[in-house]
């Protein structure tokens, strides 16, 4: 039998299968030939390995990391300054405190005296005495308070206007009530204005209506809406009555006042006359009075009293009655 014959198809298939089987064995041998440490590493991850228990009294170890600064200057950290609200508040407090200290201590900001304008009766010295502001800091003065002081101290002031300005100027402008009546009572006298308000006189003033009161006046004056306006001493009705009678009074004769019979005077011809206190019928009362005097003179009657308080029912009284 010759050895050079060609293999059959079945033999070729068998040879190819044997070759594939041989290659598989070689690959398997390579897998089993891997390094031992790889297998060992996998074995360490086995979860079935028993865990060793620590002793109950074993001490625990703590590891603390301590930062040790380097000696190198580059490692030094310099904090940046922060200007917050506390520093700002401190600066503002210091500035305000300094300003207040200077305001209360600087002599340039202290008042010496107030400057007065619009006055005819009130003097500069009287006003400054009532205000009492000499040497005080300008910042503590309140115009409304100064106005109130002056009006309470001086009833003759109808209005007061105070202005305060730096560095130390206080200006006072006043409007004064003008007296028209000189009212004498109980050994003293006072001045009375158009609205019936009385105030302290300053010497003698010419042109005032002289009144001698035999009793204190009864006043039913209305209360003003202004709380600083003083109560009237006599009513405005009485003031108008005096203004109407003054032109009929004999020269050099004072007007008398007596509660109940009102105003009148002692006539130089020897009798007293009463006119009351109403102002609406003064002219009528004067005509009735002159007519009665003329009638009594023609009849030779010299009365002691003539009363025309009620002009529709006048009467006269003889001495001794």
C-alpha positions as protocol buffer text, in pm:
chain_id: "A"
residue {
  index: 1
  type: UNK
  ca { x: 0 y: 0 z: 0 }
}
residue {
  index: 2
  type: UNK
  ca { x: 144 y: 329 z: -101 }
}
residue {
  index: 3
  type: UNK
  ca { x: 187 y: 611 z: 168 }
}
residue {
  index: 4
  type: UNK
  ca { x: 153 y: 889 z: -90 }
}
residue {
  index: 5
  type: UNK
  ca { x: -216 y: 861 z: -137 }
}
residue {
  index: 6
  type: UNK
  ca { x: -429 y: 1164 z: -64 }
}
residue {
  index: 7
  type: UNK
  ca { x: -644 y: 1163 z: 248 }
}
residue {
  index: 8
  type: UNK
  ca { x: -1004 y: 1124 z: 210 }
}
residue {
  index: 9
  type: UNK
  ca { x: -1262 y: 1382 z: 301 }
}
residue {
  index: 10
  type: UNK
  ca { x: -1349 y: 1209 z: 623 }
}
residue {
  index: 11
  type: UNK
  ca { x: -988 y: 1204 z: 725 }
}
residue {
  index: 12
  type: UNK
  ca { x: -957 y: 1578 z: 659 }
}
residue {
  index: 13
  type: UNK
  ca { x: -1257 y: 1649 z: 884 }
}
residue {
  index: 14
  type: UNK
  ca { x: -1115 y: 1432 z: 1160 }
}
residue {
  index: 15
  type: UNK
  ca { x: -774 y: 1601 z: 1136 }
}
residue {
  index: 16
  type: UNK
  ca { x: -933 y: 1947 z: 1157 }
}
residue {
  index: 17
  type: UNK
  ca { x: -1128 y: 1852 z: 1468 }
}
residue {
  index: 18
  type: UNK
  ca { x: -814 y: 1714 z: 1633 }
}
residue {
  index: 19
  type: UNK
  ca { x: -631 y: 2038 z: 1559 }
}
residue {
  index: 20
  type: UNK
  ca { x: -915 y: 2250 z: 1712 }
}
residue {
  index: 21
  type: UNK
  ca { x: -916 y: 2029 z: 2021 }
}
residue {
  index: 22
  type: UNK
  ca { x: -539 y: 2072 z: 2056 }
}
residue {
  index: 23
  type: UNK
  ca { x: -574 y: 2453 z: 2041 }
}
residue {
  index: 24
  type: UNK
  ca { x: -841 y: 2450 z: 2309 }
}
residue {
  index: 25
  type: UNK
  ca { x: -612 y: 2251 z: 2538 }
}
residue {
  index: 26
  type: UNK
  ca { x: -335 y: 2503 z: 2484 }
}
residue {
  index: 27
  type: UNK
  ca { x: -560 y: 2793 z: 2573 }
}
residue {
  index: 28
  type: UNK
  ca { x: -676 y: 2617 z: 2886 }
}
residue {
  index: 29
  type: UNK
  ca { x: -318 y: 2550 z: 2992 }
}
residue {
  index: 30
  type: UNK
  ca { x: -237 y: 2920 z: 2954 }
}
residue {
  index: 31
  type: UNK
  ca { x: -524 y: 3015 z: 3187 }
}
residue {
  index: 32
  type: UNK
  ca { x: -409 y: 2777 z: 3457 }
}
residue {
  index: 33
  type: UNK
  ca { x: -54 y: 2911 z: 3425 }
}
residue {
  index: 34
  type: UNK
  ca { x: -140 y: 3272 z: 3552 }
}
residue {
  index: 35
  type: UNK
  ca { x: 67 y: 3420 z: 3844 }
}
residue {
  index: 36
  type: UNK
  ca { x: -16 y: 3308 z: 4193 }
}
residue {
  index: 37
  type: UNK
  ca { x: -60 y: 3659 z: 4342 }
}
residue {
  index: 38
  type: UNK
  ca { x: -359 y: 3721 z: 4120 }
}
residue {
  index: 39
  type: UNK
  ca { x: -536 y: 3420 z: 4257 }
}
residue {
  index: 40
  type: UNK
  ca { x: -437 y: 3516 z: 4612 }
}
residue {
  index: 41
  type: UNK
  ca { x: -583 y: 3866 z: 4572 }
}
residue {
  index: 42
  type: UNK
  ca { x: -916 y: 3722 z: 4472 }
}
residue {
  index: 43
  type: UNK
  ca { x: -906 y: 3487 z: 4767 }
}
residue {
  index: 44
  type: UNK
  ca { x: -871 y: 3783 z: 5013 }
}
residue {
  index: 45
  type: UNK
  ca { x: -1205 y: 3920 z: 4901 }
}
residue {
  index: 46
  type: UNK
  ca { x: -1382 y: 3607 z: 5016 }
}
residue {
  index: 47
  type: UNK
  ca { x: -1664 y: 3710 z: 5251 }
}
residue {
  index: 48
  type: UNK
  ca { x: -1665 y: 3376 z: 5423 }
}
residue {
  index: 49
  type: UNK
  ca { x: -1341 y: 3446 z: 5600 }
}
residue {
  index: 50
  type: UNK
  ca { x: -1405 y: 3480 z: 5978 }
}
residue {
  index: 51
  type: UNK
  ca { x: -1349 y: 3822 z: 6133 }
}
residue {
  index: 52
  type: UNK
  ca { x: -1126 y: 3841 z: 6437 }
}
residue {
  index: 53
  type: UNK
  ca { x: -1291 y: 3998 z: 6736 }
}
residue {
  index: 54
  type: UNK
  ca { x: -1103 y: 4265 z: 6927 }
}
residue {
  index: 55
  type: UNK
  ca { x: -1044 y: 4232 z: 7295 }
}
residue {
  index: 56
  type: UNK
  ca { x: -1303 y: 4391 z: 7521 }
}
residue {
  index: 57
  type: UNK
  ca { x: -1050 y: 4586 z: 7725 }
}
residue {
  index: 58
  type: UNK
  ca { x: -829 y: 4681 z: 7433 }
}
residue {
  index: 59
  type: UNK
  ca { x: -747 y: 5051 z: 7420 }
}
residue {
  index: 60
  type: UNK
  ca { x: -864 y: 5253 z: 7127 }
}
residue {
  index: 61
  type: UNK
  ca { x: -616 y: 5443 z: 6924 }
}
residue {
  index: 62
  type: UNK
  ca { x: -687 y: 5790 z: 6793 }
}
residue {
  index: 63
  type: UNK
  ca { x: -489 y: 5960 z: 6530 }
}
residue {
  index: 64
  type: UNK
  ca { x: -504 y: 6344 z: 6535 }
}
residue {
  index: 65
  type: UNK
  ca { x: -357 y: 6547 z: 6259 }
}
residue {
  index: 66
  type: UNK
  ca { x: -177 y: 6853 z: 6394 }
}
residue {
  index: 67
  type: UNK
  ca { x: -88 y: 7127 z: 6156 }
}
residue {
  index: 68
  type: UNK
  ca { x: 266 y: 7243 z: 6217 }
}
residue {
  index: 69
  type: UNK
  ca { x: 331 y: 7582 z: 6056 }
}
residue {
  index: 70
  type: UNK
  ca { x: 635 y: 7606 z: 5846 }
}
residue {
  index: 71
  type: UNK
  ca { x: 910 y: 7847 z: 5917 }
}
residue {
  index: 72
  type: UNK
  ca { x: 890 y: 7971 z: 5562 }
}
residue {
  index: 73
  type: UNK
  ca { x: 744 y: 8324 z: 5539 }
}
residue {
  index: 74
  type: UNK
  ca { x: 541 y: 8219 z: 5240 }
}
residue {
  index: 75
  type: UNK
  ca { x: 328 y: 7997 z: 5464 }
}
residue {
  index: 76
  type: UNK
  ca { x: 225 y: 8287 z: 5700 }
}
residue {
  index: 77
  type: UNK
  ca { x: -138 y: 8403 z: 5658 }
}
residue {
  index: 78
  type: UNK
  ca { x: -213 y: 8771 z: 5741 }
}
residue {
  index: 79
  type: UNK
  ca { x: -589 y: 8837 z: 5784 }
}
residue {
  index: 80
  type: UNK
  ca { x: -734 y: 9131 z: 5593 }
}
residue {
  index: 81
  type: UNK
  ca { x: -903 y: 9405 z: 5800 }
}
residue {
  index: 82
  type: UNK
  ca { x: -1282 y: 9410 z: 5772 }
}
residue {
  index: 83
  type: UNK
  ca { x: -1467 y: 9742 z: 5817 }
}
residue {
  index: 84
  type: UNK
  ca { x: -1810 y: 9624 z: 5934 }
}
residue {
  index: 85
  type: UNK
  ca { x: -2112 y: 9790 z: 6092 }
}
residue {
  index: 86
  type: UNK
  ca { x: -1957 y: 9793 z: 6439 }
}
residue {
  index: 87
  type: UNK
  ca { x: -1667 y: 10006 z: 6327 }
}
residue {
  index: 88
  type: UNK
  ca { x: -1903 y: 10240 z: 6141 }
}
residue {
  index: 89
  type: UNK
  ca { x: -2124 y: 10273 z: 6449 }
}
residue {
  index: 90
  type: UNK
  ca { x: -1823 y: 10350 z: 6665 }
}
residue {
  index: 91
  type: UNK
  ca { x: -1708 y: 10623 z: 6426 }
}
residue {
  index: 92
  type: UNK
  ca { x: -2054 y: 10782 z: 6414 }
}
residue {
  index: 93
  type: UNK
  ca { x: -2085 y: 10772 z: 6792 }
}
residue {
  index: 94
  type: UNK
  ca { x: -1746 y: 10935 z: 6833 }
}
residue {
  index: 95
  type: UNK
  ca { x: -1830 y: 11211 z: 6583 }
}
residue {
  index: 96
  type: UNK
  ca { x: -2168 y: 11285 z: 6741 }
}
residue {
  index: 97
  type: UNK
  ca { x: -2024 y: 11281 z: 7090 }
}
residue {
  index: 98
  type: UNK
  ca { x: -1756 y: 11529 z: 6988 }
}
residue {
  index: 99
  type: UNK
  ca { x: -2013 y: 11754 z: 6820 }
}
residue {
  index: 100
  type: UNK
  ca { x: -2234 y: 11755 z: 7130 }
}
residue {
  index: 101
  type: UNK
  ca { x: -1941 y: 11829 z: 7355 }
}
residue {
  index: 102
  type: UNK
  ca { x: -1839 y: 12126 z: 7141 }
}
residue {
  index: 103
  type: UNK
  ca { x: -2199 y: 12248 z: 7116 }
}
residue {
  index: 104
  type: UNK
  ca { x: -2235 y: 12263 z: 7494 }
}
residue {
  index: 105
  type: UNK
  ca { x: -1890 y: 12400 z: 7575 }
}
residue {
  index: 106
  type: UNK
  ca { x: -1793 y: 12646 z: 7301 }
}
residue {
  index: 107
  type: UNK
  ca { x: -1851 y: 13007 z: 7415 }
}
residue {
  index: 108
  type: UNK
  ca { x: -1936 y: 13111 z: 7058 }
}
residue {
  index: 109
  type: UNK
  ca { x: -2251 y: 12896 z: 7078 }
}
residue {
  index: 110
  type: UNK
  ca { x: -2377 y: 13041 z: 7408 }
}
residue {
  index: 111
  type: UNK
  ca { x: -2639 y: 13316 z: 7419 }
}
residue {
  index: 112
  type: UNK
  ca { x: -2559 y: 13647 z: 7586 }
}
residue {
  index: 113
  type: UNK
  ca { x: -2899 y: 13821 z: 7555 }
}
residue {
  index: 114
  type: UNK
  ca { x: -3203 y: 13836 z: 7329 }
}
residue {
  index: 115
  type: UNK
  ca { x: -3265 y: 14119 z: 7084 }
}
residue {
  index: 116
  type: UNK
  ca { x: -3607 y: 14285 z: 7126 }
}
residue {
  index: 117
  type: UNK
  ca { x: -3807 y: 14465 z: 6854 }
}
residue {
  index: 118
  type: UNK
  ca { x: -4162 y: 14605 z: 6834 }
}
residue {
  index: 119
  type: UNK
  ca { x: -4171 y: 14715 z: 7198 }
}
residue {
  index: 120
  type: UNK
  ca { x: -4293 y: 15047 z: 7336 }
}
residue {
  index: 121
  type: UNK
  ca { x: -4358 y: 14963 z: 7700 }
}
residue {
  index: 122
  type: UNK
  ca { x: -4148 y: 14651 z: 7765 }
}
residue {
  index: 123
  type: UNK
  ca { x: -3774 y: 14711 z: 7805 }
}
residue {
  index: 124
  type: UNK
  ca { x: -3484 y: 14494 z: 7694 }
}
residue {
  index: 125
  type: UNK
  ca { x: -3379 y: 14431 z: 8054 }
}
residue {
  index: 126
  type: UNK
  ca { x: -3728 y: 14320 z: 8159 }
}
residue {
  index: 127
  type: UNK
  ca { x: -3755 y: 14079 z: 7870 }
}
residue {
  index: 128
  type: UNK
  ca { x: -3415 y: 13918 z: 7931 }
}
residue {
  index: 129
  type: UNK
  ca { x: -3493 y: 13888 z: 8300 }
}
residue {
  index: 130
  type: UNK
  ca { x: -3808 y: 13690 z: 8219 }
}
residue {
  index: 131
  type: UNK
  ca { x: -3636 y: 13473 z: 7957 }
}
residue {
  index: 132
  type: UNK
  ca { x: -3328 y: 13395 z: 8172 }
}
residue {
  index: 133
  type: UNK
  ca { x: -3126 y: 13260 z: 7878 }
}
residue {
  index: 134
  type: UNK
  ca { x: -2791 y: 13426 z: 7935 }
}
residue {
  index: 135
  type: UNK
  ca { x: -2506 y: 13174 z: 7907 }
}
residue {
  index: 136
  type: UNK
  ca { x: -2723 y: 12890 z: 7776 }
}
residue {
  index: 137
  type: UNK
  ca { x: -2627 y: 12692 z: 7461 }
}
residue {
  index: 138
  type: UNK
  ca { x: -2824 y: 12796 z: 7155 }
}
residue {
  index: 139
  type: UNK
  ca { x: -2921 y: 12432 z: 7086 }
}
residue {
  index: 140
  type: UNK
  ca { x: -3129 y: 12391 z: 7404 }
}
residue {
  index: 141
  type: UNK
  ca { x: -3355 y: 12693 z: 7343 }
}
residue {
  index: 142
  type: UNK
  ca { x: -3706 y: 12626 z: 7213 }
}
residue {
  index: 143
  type: UNK
  ca { x: -3881 y: 12929 z: 7055 }
}
residue {
  index: 144
  type: UNK
  ca { x: -4228 y: 12811 z: 7165 }
}
residue {
  index: 145
  type: UNK
  ca { x: -4110 y: 12782 z: 7526 }
}
residue {
  index: 146
  type: UNK
  ca { x: -3958 y: 13132 z: 7519 }
}
residue {
  index: 147
  type: UNK
  ca { x: -4277 y: 13277 z: 7373 }
}
residue {
  index: 148
  type: UNK
  ca { x: -4481 y: 13114 z: 7647 }
}
residue {
  index: 149
  type: UNK
  ca { x: -4253 y: 13254 z: 7919 }
}
residue {
  index: 150
  type: UNK
  ca { x: -4290 y: 13611 z: 7794 }
}
residue {
  index: 151
  type: UNK
  ca { x: -4666 y: 13598 z: 7751 }
}
residue {
  index: 152
  type: UNK
  ca { x: -4717 y: 13455 z: 8100 }
}
residue {
  index: 153
  type: UNK
  ca { x: -4486 y: 13713 z: 8254 }
}
residue {
  index: 154
  type: UNK
  ca { x: -4628 y: 14016 z: 8069 }
}
residue {
  index: 155
  type: UNK
  ca { x: -5007 y: 14031 z: 8005 }
}
residue {
  index: 156
  type: UNK
  ca { x: -4957 y: 14343 z: 7794 }
}
residue {
  index: 157
  type: UNK
  ca { x: -4804 y: 14130 z: 7518 }
}
residue {
  index: 158
  type: UNK
  ca { x: -5068 y: 14042 z: 7261 }
}
residue {
  index: 159
  type: UNK
  ca { x: -4829 y: 13832 z: 7052 }
}
residue {
  index: 160
  type: UNK
  ca { x: -4467 y: 13718 z: 7072 }
}
residue {
  index: 161
  type: UNK
  ca { x: -4248 y: 13583 z: 6794 }
}
residue {
  index: 162
  type: UNK
  ca { x: -3912 y: 13426 z: 6889 }
}
residue {
  index: 163
  type: UNK
  ca { x: -3651 y: 13306 z: 6639 }
}
residue {
  index: 164
  type: UNK
  ca { x: -3327 y: 13123 z: 6720 }
}
residue {
  index: 165
  type: UNK
  ca { x: -3032 y: 13108 z: 6480 }
}
residue {
  index: 166
  type: UNK
  ca { x: -2665 y: 13016 z: 6484 }
}
residue {
  index: 167
  type: UNK
  ca { x: -2424 y: 13086 z: 6631 }
}
residue {
  index: 168
  type: UNK
  ca { x: -2595 y: 13250 z: 6933 }
}
residue {
  index: 169
  type: UNK
  ca { x: -2867 y: 13487 z: 6809 }
}
residue {
  index: 170
  type: UNK
  ca { x: -3211 y: 13506 z: 6973 }
}
residue {
  index: 171
  type: UNK
  ca { x: -3454 y: 13760 z: 6823 }
}
residue {
  index: 172
  type: UNK
  ca { x: -3784 y: 13855 z: 6987 }
}
residue {
  index: 173
  type: UNK
  ca { x: -4055 y: 14054 z: 6809 }
}
residue {
  index: 174
  type: UNK
  ca { x: -4354 y: 14159 z: 7020 }
}
residue {
  index: 175
  type: UNK
  ca { x: -4690 y: 14326 z: 6973 }
}
residue {
  index: 176
  type: UNK
  ca { x: -4803 y: 14511 z: 7284 }
}
residue {
  index: 177
  type: UNK
  ca { x: -5152 y: 14592 z: 7405 }
}
residue {
  index: 178
  type: UNK
  ca { x: -5197 y: 14966 z: 7452 }
}
residue {
  index: 179
  type: UNK
  ca { x: -5354 y: 15096 z: 7775 }
}
residue {
  index: 180
  type: UNK
  ca { x: -5649 y: 15333 z: 7753 }
}
residue {
  index: 181
  type: UNK
  ca { x: -5775 y: 15335 z: 8114 }
}
residue {
  index: 182
  type: UNK
  ca { x: -5604 y: 15423 z: 8442 }
}
residue {
  index: 183
  type: UNK
  ca { x: -5798 y: 15222 z: 8702 }
}
residue {
  index: 184
  type: UNK
  ca { x: -5740 y: 15327 z: 9064 }
}
residue {
  index: 185
  type: UNK
  ca { x: -5857 y: 15096 z: 9341 }
}
residue {
  index: 186
  type: UNK
  ca { x: -5756 y: 15022 z: 9700 }
}
residue {
  index: 187
  type: UNK
  ca { x: -5473 y: 15275 z: 9707 }
}
residue {
  index: 188
  type: UNK
  ca { x: -5307 y: 15149 z: 9388 }
}
residue {
  index: 189
  type: UNK
  ca { x: -5373 y: 15166 z: 9019 }
}
residue {
  index: 190
  type: UNK
  ca { x: -5338 y: 14959 z: 8706 }
}
residue {
  index: 191
  type: UNK
  ca { x: -5359 y: 15007 z: 8333 }
}
residue {
  index: 192
  type: UNK
  ca { x: -5639 y: 14850 z: 8131 }
}
residue {
  index: 193
  type: UNK
  ca { x: -5638 y: 14783 z: 7759 }
}
residue {
  index: 194
  type: UNK
  ca { x: -5913 y: 14795 z: 7494 }
}
residue {
  index: 195
  type: UNK
  ca { x: -6003 y: 14431 z: 7558 }
}
residue {
  index: 196
  type: UNK
  ca { x: -6033 y: 14481 z: 7935 }
}
residue {
  index: 197
  type: UNK
  ca { x: -5700 y: 14321 z: 8033 }
}
residue {
  index: 198
  type: UNK
  ca { x: -5513 y: 14483 z: 8320 }
}
residue {
  index: 199
  type: UNK
  ca { x: -5135 y: 14492 z: 8365 }
}
residue {
  index: 200
  type: UNK
  ca { x: -4873 y: 14660 z: 8576 }
}
residue {
  index: 201
  type: UNK
  ca { x: -4832 y: 15032 z: 8496 }
}
residue {
  index: 202
  type: UNK
  ca { x: -4496 y: 15186 z: 8413 }
}
residue {
  index: 203
  type: UNK
  ca { x: -4512 y: 15530 z: 8561 }
}
residue {
  index: 204
  type: UNK
  ca { x: -4770 y: 15782 z: 8443 }
}
residue {
  index: 205
  type: UNK
  ca { x: -4902 y: 15796 z: 8090 }
}
residue {
  index: 206
  type: UNK
  ca { x: -5093 y: 16097 z: 7959 }
}
residue {
  index: 207
  type: UNK
  ca { x: -5425 y: 16058 z: 7781 }
}
residue {
  index: 208
  type: UNK
  ca { x: -5562 y: 15767 z: 7984 }
}
residue {
  index: 209
  type: UNK
  ca { x: -5925 y: 15763 z: 8107 }
}
residue {
  index: 210
  type: UNK
  ca { x: -5908 y: 15808 z: 8486 }
}
residue {
  index: 211
  type: UNK
  ca { x: -6137 y: 15580 z: 8689 }
}
residue {
  index: 212
  type: UNK
  ca { x: -6164 y: 15564 z: 9069 }
}
residue {
  index: 213
  type: UNK
  ca { x: -6326 y: 15239 z: 9180 }
}
residue {
  index: 214
  type: UNK
  ca { x: -6520 y: 15238 z: 9506 }
}
residue {
  index: 215
  type: UNK
  ca { x: -6561 y: 14859 z: 9482 }
}
residue {
  index: 216
  type: UNK
  ca { x: -6418 y: 14574 z: 9278 }
}
residue {
  index: 217
  type: UNK
  ca { x: -6573 y: 14528 z: 8935 }
}
residue {
  index: 218
  type: UNK
  ca { x: -6798 y: 14234 z: 8857 }
}
residue {
  index: 219
  type: UNK
  ca { x: -6685 y: 14076 z: 8533 }
}
residue {
  index: 220
  type: UNK
  ca { x: -6872 y: 13835 z: 8308 }
}
residue {
  index: 221
  type: UNK
  ca { x: -6611 y: 13835 z: 8038 }
}
residue {
  index: 222
  type: UNK
  ca { x: -6581 y: 13552 z: 7790 }
}
residue {
  index: 223
  type: UNK
  ca { x: -6284 y: 13316 z: 7808 }
}
residue {
  index: 224
  type: UNK
  ca { x: -6045 y: 13340 z: 7513 }
}
residue {
  index: 225
  type: UNK
  ca { x: -5959 y: 13039 z: 7298 }
}
residue {
  index: 226
  type: UNK
  ca { x: -5593 y: 13119 z: 7352 }
}
residue {
  index: 227
  type: UNK
  ca { x: -5483 y: 12966 z: 7686 }
}
residue {
  index: 228
  type: UNK
  ca { x: -5206 y: 13226 z: 7719 }
}
residue {
  index: 229
  type: UNK
  ca { x: -5445 y: 13522 z: 7698 }
}
residue {
  index: 230
  type: UNK
  ca { x: -5516 y: 13649 z: 8053 }
}
residue {
  index: 231
  type: UNK
  ca { x: -5868 y: 13686 z: 8184 }
}
residue {
  index: 232
  type: UNK
  ca { x: -6008 y: 14040 z: 8148 }
}
residue {
  index: 233
  type: UNK
  ca { x: -6024 y: 14266 z: 8450 }
}
residue {
  index: 234
  type: UNK
  ca { x: -6335 y: 14445 z: 8320 }
}
residue {
  index: 235
  type: UNK
  ca { x: -6562 y: 14355 z: 8031 }
}
residue {
  index: 236
  type: UNK
  ca { x: -6529 y: 14507 z: 7687 }
}
residue {
  index: 237
  type: UNK
  ca { x: -6883 y: 14646 z: 7737 }
}
residue {
  index: 238
  type: UNK
  ca { x: -6755 y: 14849 z: 8031 }
}
residue {
  index: 239
  type: UNK
  ca { x: -6459 y: 14973 z: 7828 }
}
residue {
  index: 240
  type: UNK
  ca { x: -6689 y: 15096 z: 7550 }
}
residue {
  index: 241
  type: UNK
  ca { x: -6914 y: 15265 z: 7807 }
}
residue {
  index: 242
  type: UNK
  ca { x: -6616 y: 15453 z: 7948 }
}
residue {
  index: 243
  type: UNK
  ca { x: -6508 y: 15561 z: 7602 }
}
residue {
  index: 244
  type: UNK
  ca { x: -6858 y: 15699 z: 7540 }
}
residue {
  index: 245
  type: UNK
  ca { x: -6879 y: 15885 z: 7873 }
}
residue {
  index: 246
  type: UNK
  ca { x: -6533 y: 16041 z: 7881 }
}
residue {
  index: 247
  type: UNK
  ca { x: -6623 y: 16328 z: 7648 }
}
residue {
  index: 248
  type: UNK
  ca { x: -6912 y: 16435 z: 7879 }
}
residue {
  index: 249
  type: UNK
  ca { x: -6719 y: 16433 z: 8206 }
}
residue {
  index: 250
  type: UNK
  ca { x: -6647 y: 16781 z: 8350 }
}
residue {
  index: 251
  type: UNK
  ca { x: -6278 y: 16872 z: 8305 }
}
residue {
  index: 252
  type: UNK
  ca { x: -6052 y: 16745 z: 8584 }
}
residue {
  index: 253
  type: UNK
  ca { x: -6320 y: 16515 z: 8724 }
}
residue {
  index: 254
  type: UNK
  ca { x: -6247 y: 16141 z: 8750 }
}
residue {
  index: 255
  type: UNK
  ca { x: -6504 y: 15883 z: 8658 }
}
residue {
  index: 256
  type: UNK
  ca { x: -6631 y: 15683 z: 8956 }
}
residue {
  index: 257
  type: UNK
  ca { x: -6723 y: 15316 z: 8955 }
}
residue {
  index: 258
  type: UNK
  ca { x: -6947 y: 15147 z: 9210 }
}
residue {
  index: 259
  type: UNK
  ca { x: -7076 y: 14795 z: 9180 }
}
residue {
  index: 260
  type: UNK
  ca { x: -7453 y: 14800 z: 9116 }
}
residue {
  index: 261
  type: UNK
  ca { x: -7480 y: 15151 z: 8976 }
}
residue {
  index: 262
  type: UNK
  ca { x: -7185 y: 15144 z: 8736 }
}
residue {
  index: 263
  type: UNK
  ca { x: -7000 y: 15454 z: 8619 }
}
residue {
  index: 264
  type: UNK
  ca { x: -7067 y: 15815 z: 8712 }
}
residue {
  index: 265
  type: UNK
  ca { x: -6900 y: 16116 z: 8864 }
}
residue {
  index: 266
  type: UNK
  ca { x: -6937 y: 16390 z: 9118 }
}
residue {
  index: 267
  type: UNK
  ca { x: -7077 y: 16690 z: 8933 }
}
residue {
  index: 268
  type: UNK
  ca { x: -6909 y: 17018 z: 9038 }
}
residue {
  index: 269
  type: UNK
  ca { x: -7258 y: 17169 z: 9088 }
}
residue {
  index: 270
  type: UNK
  ca { x: -7306 y: 16949 z: 9395 }
}
residue {
  index: 271
  type: UNK
  ca { x: -7455 y: 16610 z: 9311 }
}
residue {
  index: 272
  type: UNK
  ca { x: -7353 y: 16263 z: 9196 }
}
residue {
  index: 273
  type: UNK
  ca { x: -7475 y: 16101 z: 8877 }
}
residue {
  index: 274
  type: UNK
  ca { x: -7492 y: 15728 z: 8786 }
}
residue {
  index: 275
  type: UNK
  ca { x: -7497 y: 15600 z: 8428 }
}
residue {
  index: 276
  type: UNK
  ca { x: -7458 y: 15221 z: 8465 }
}
residue {
  index: 277
  type: UNK
  ca { x: -7220 y: 15009 z: 8254 }
}
residue {
  index: 278
  type: UNK
  ca { x: -7400 y: 14951 z: 7926 }
}
residue {
  index: 279
  type: UNK
  ca { x: -7246 y: 15103 z: 7616 }
}
residue {
  index: 280
  type: UNK
  ca { x: -7536 y: 15080 z: 7372 }
}
residue {
  index: 281
  type: UNK
  ca { x: -7738 y: 15371 z: 7516 }
}
residue {
  index: 282
  type: UNK
  ca { x: -7474 y: 15608 z: 7651 }
}
residue {
  index: 283
  type: UNK
  ca { x: -7580 y: 15901 z: 7432 }
}
residue {
  index: 284
  type: UNK
  ca { x: -7944 y: 15858 z: 7531 }
}
residue {
  index: 285
  type: UNK
  ca { x: -7852 y: 15856 z: 7900 }
}
residue {
  index: 286
  type: UNK
  ca { x: -7648 y: 16173 z: 7859 }
}
residue {
  index: 287
  type: UNK
  ca { x: -7939 y: 16357 z: 7691 }
}
residue {
  index: 288
  type: UNK
  ca { x: -8181 y: 16243 z: 7963 }
}
residue {
  index: 289
  type: UNK
  ca { x: -7935 y: 16359 z: 8229 }
}
residue {
  index: 290
  type: UNK
  ca { x: -7888 y: 16706 z: 8075 }
}
residue {
  index: 291
  type: UNK
  ca { x: -8260 y: 16744 z: 8036 }
}
residue {
  index: 292
  type: UNK
  ca { x: -8319 y: 16658 z: 8405 }
}
residue {
  index: 293
  type: UNK
  ca { x: -8046 y: 16901 z: 8519 }
}
residue {
  index: 294
  type: UNK
  ca { x: -8203 y: 17180 z: 8314 }
}
residue {
  index: 295
  type: UNK
  ca { x: -8551 y: 17108 z: 8455 }
}
residue {
  index: 296
  type: UNK
  ca { x: -8428 y: 17090 z: 8815 }
}
residue {
  index: 297
  type: UNK
  ca { x: -8227 y: 17411 z: 8781 }
}
residue {
  index: 298
  type: UNK
  ca { x: -8528 y: 17602 z: 8644 }
}
residue {
  index: 299
  type: UNK
  ca { x: -8732 y: 17486 z: 8942 }
}
residue {
  index: 300
  type: UNK
  ca { x: -8457 y: 17574 z: 9187 }
}
residue {
  index: 301
  type: UNK
  ca { x: -8405 y: 17216 z: 9297 }
}
residue {
  index: 302
  type: UNK
  ca { x: -8058 y: 17106 z: 9396 }
}
residue {
  index: 303
  type: UNK
  ca { x: -8051 y: 16724 z: 9415 }
}
residue {
  index: 304
  type: UNK
  ca { x: -7793 y: 16505 z: 9587 }
}
residue {
  index: 305
  type: UNK
  ca { x: -7818 y: 16222 z: 9331 }
}
residue {
  index: 306
  type: UNK
  ca { x: -7938 y: 16175 z: 8974 }
}
residue {
  index: 307
  type: UNK
  ca { x: -7973 y: 15820 z: 8842 }
}
residue {
  index: 308
  type: UNK
  ca { x: -8012 y: 15751 z: 8470 }
}
residue {
  index: 309
  type: UNK
  ca { x: -7903 y: 15386 z: 8472 }
}
residue {
  index: 310
  type: UNK
  ca { x: -8242 y: 15314 z: 8314 }
}
residue {
  index: 311
  type: UNK
  ca { x: -8306 y: 15609 z: 8080 }
}
residue {
  index: 312
  type: UNK
  ca { x: -8677 y: 15526 z: 8053 }
}
residue {
  index: 313
  type: UNK
  ca { x: -8716 y: 15559 z: 8430 }
}
residue {
  index: 314
  type: UNK
  ca { x: -8468 y: 15821 z: 8561 }
}
residue {
  index: 315
  type: UNK
  ca { x: -8499 y: 15969 z: 8908 }
}
residue {
  index: 316
  type: UNK
  ca { x: -8328 y: 16211 z: 9141 }
}
residue {
  index: 317
  type: UNK
  ca { x: -8283 y: 16211 z: 9516 }
}
residue {
  index: 318
  type: UNK
  ca { x: -8256 y: 16499 z: 9756 }
}
residue {
  index: 319
  type: UNK
  ca { x: -8006 y: 16510 z: 10041 }
}
residue {
  index: 320
  type: UNK
  ca { x: -8127 y: 16330 z: 10352 }
}
residue {
  index: 321
  type: UNK
  ca { x: -8349 y: 16092 z: 10158 }
}
